[in-house]
Amino acid sequence: MVQQIFEQLFDFGIREFYFVVGRGKRAIQDHFTPDRPFVQRLSAQAKNRQVQQLESFYKRVDDSTIVWVNQPDPKGFGDAVLHAERLVDGKHFLVHAGDTYIISRRETIAARLTQAQAKGHAAATLTLKNVKDPRQYGVANVSKADKETLEVKKVVEKPSKPTSKLAIMPVYIFSPIIFDALRMTPREKGGELQLTDSIQKLIETGHKVQAIKLRPNDVRLDIGTPENYREALELSYRNVSAGK
């Protein structure tokens, strides 16, 4: 999943990647370290398709700057973003969770977010999706700004009584002001810092927050829970068998 996200962002044009990882995630770093002897063994076994796929992936890795950022304790998505502050260096940046992958039939989500950000000059540009039960997500209340963009009025993390069915997908573009909002946001019990709460802090302090919404034929693969993981597998096989 992380490789697919990386390749999608690379193909869009991004070349600087900062992976925020915690304890027990060494396998991800190993996966992104080219294993040339393994490729040679595959080649000797005439497994040409696998060789081509690995070489393509490793070429992207070689052409990228990849930095590994350690998050010692799992203290929330907001805390993970805050760990990357020094690396961002005062620029707008894209945040993408590692457990969600979005397949678009037209432009990628990164392309749509970037276009909306360039047009709207917002402090944050979010990705939203209509869902049946949004209680497990951050939820957004919006008004229409234009054909492609929504103005975000309020966001709430996992509300017991959602006031909309627009769930926040974990793909965003932020301006550096998000770091100030993260520092201003109270942490929850146990020290967790919720990114959604910091986005609400942006809204409360007068900063513009906007969003794009997934199109009906966009496919979201989510492996964040066992139930979603099973659904992601079914969607993947369905798309492969349909030749999409």
Secondary structure as GFF3:
##gff-version 3
##sequence-region A 1 244
A	DSSP	alpha_helix	2	12	.	.	.	ID=ss1
A	DSSP	beta_strand	16	21	.	.	.	ID=ss2
A	DSSP	alpha_helix	26	31	.	.	.	ID=ss3
A	DSSP	alpha_helix	36	44	.	.	.	ID=ss4
A	DSSP	alpha_helix	48	62	.	.	.	ID=ss5
A	DSSP	beta_strand	65	70	.	.	.	ID=ss6
A	DSSP	alpha_helix	77	82	.	.	.	ID=ss7
A	DSSP	alpha_helix	85	88	.	.	.	ID=ss8
A	DSSP	beta_strand	93	96	.	.	.	ID=ss9
A	DSSP	beta_strand	100	103	.	.	.	ID=ss10
A	DSSP	alpha_helix	109	120	.	.	.	ID=ss11
A	DSSP	beta_strand	124	130	.	.	.	ID=ss12
A	DSSP	three_ten_helix	134	136	.	.	.	ID=ss13
A	DSSP	beta_strand	138	144	.	.	.	ID=ss14
A	DSSP	beta_strand	150	157	.	.	.	ID=ss15
A	DSSP	beta_strand	166	174	.	.	.	ID=ss16
A	DSSP	alpha_helix	177	184	.	.	.	ID=ss17
A	DSSP	alpha_helix	195	204	.	.	.	ID=ss18
A	DSSP	beta_strand	209	213	.	.	.	ID=ss19
A	DSSP	beta_strand	219	222	.	.	.	ID=ss20
A	DSSP	alpha_helix	226	241	.	.	.	ID=ss21
###
